[in-house]
């Protein structure tokens, strides 16, 4: 990404061994376009869905992310 001009690396002034990465203007533009593409795709897919189906999807995704976070937390606690 650095080679493509999307990210720039700089030295961390507080921790000399560390590097900081930041999006360049080109990187921010690409990210913005990607986010817009995802938004457009979701809008197109969900355009014919009624409110009940959209709500069921949102609830399912909330449950999934909560379960995933709990599983990730318990797996990392068991490992270390």
C-alpha positions as CSV (number, residue, x, y, z in Angstrom):
1,X,0.0,0.0,0.0
2,X,2.9,2.3,0.6
3,X,4.2,1.5,-2.8
4,X,0.9,2.3,-4.3
5,X,0.8,5.7,-2.5
6,X,-2.2,4.8,-0.4
7,X,-0.4,4.8,3.0
8,X,2.6,6.7,4.3
9,X,4.9,5.6,7.0
10,X,6.5,8.0,9.5
11,X,8.7,7.5,12.6
12,X,6.8,7.5,15.9
13,X,8.3,10.4,17.9
14,X,7.4,8.7,21.3
15,X,8.7,5.3,20.4
16,X,11.7,5.5,18.0
17,X,11.5,1.8,17.1
18,X,7.9,2.1,16.0
19,X,6.5,3.4,12.8
20,X,3.2,5.2,12.3
21,X,1.1,4.5,9.3
22,X,-1.5,6.9,7.9
23,X,-3.7,7.1,4.9
24,X,-2.6,9.5,2.2
25,X,-5.1,11.6,0.3
26,X,-5.2,8.9,-2.4
27,X,-5.8,6.3,0.3
28,X,-8.7,8.3,1.8
29,X,-10.2,8.7,-1.6
30,X,-10.0,5.0,-2.3
31,X,-11.5,4.2,1.1
32,X,-14.3,6.6,0.5
33,X,-15.1,5.1,-2.9
34,X,-15.0,1.6,-1.4
35,X,-17.4,2.6,1.4
36,X,-19.7,4.2,-1.1
37,X,-19.7,1.0,-3.2
38,X,-20.6,-1.1,-0.2
39,X,-23.4,1.4,0.7
40,X,-24.7,1.3,-2.8
41,X,-24.6,-2.5,-2.9
42,X,-26.4,-2.9,0.4
43,X,-29.1,-0.4,-0.7
44,X,-29.6,-2.3,-3.9
45,X,-29.8,-5.7,-2.2
46,X,-32.2,-4.5,0.5
47,X,-34.3,-2.3,-1.7
48,X,-37.1,-4.9,-1.9
49,X,-37.0,-6.0,1.7
50,X,-39.7,-5.0,4.1
51,X,-38.9,-3.4,7.4
52,X,-39.4,-6.7,9.3
53,X,-36.8,-8.5,7.2
54,X,-34.3,-5.7,7.6
55,X,-34.9,-5.7,11.4
56,X,-34.4,-9.5,11.5
57,X,-31.2,-9.2,9.6
58,X,-30.0,-6.4,11.9
59,X,-30.8,-8.5,15.0
60,X,-29.1,-11.5,13.6
61,X,-26.0,-9.6,12.8
62,X,-26.0,-8.1,16.3
63,X,-26.2,-11.6,17.8
64,X,-23.5,-12.9,15.5
65,X,-21.1,-10.1,16.4
66,X,-21.8,-10.5,20.1
67,X,-21.2,-14.2,19.9
68,X,-18.1,-13.7,17.8
69,X,-16.7,-11.2,20.3
70,X,-17.5,-13.6,23.2
71,X,-15.9,-16.5,21.5
72,X,-12.8,-14.5,20.5
73,X,-12.5,-13.2,24.1
74,X,-12.8,-16.7,25.6
75,X,-10.4,-18.2,23.1
76,X,-7.7,-15.5,23.8
77,X,-8.2,-15.9,27.6
78,X,-7.7,-19.6,27.4
79,X,-4.6,-19.2,25.2
80,X,-2.8,-16.8,27.5
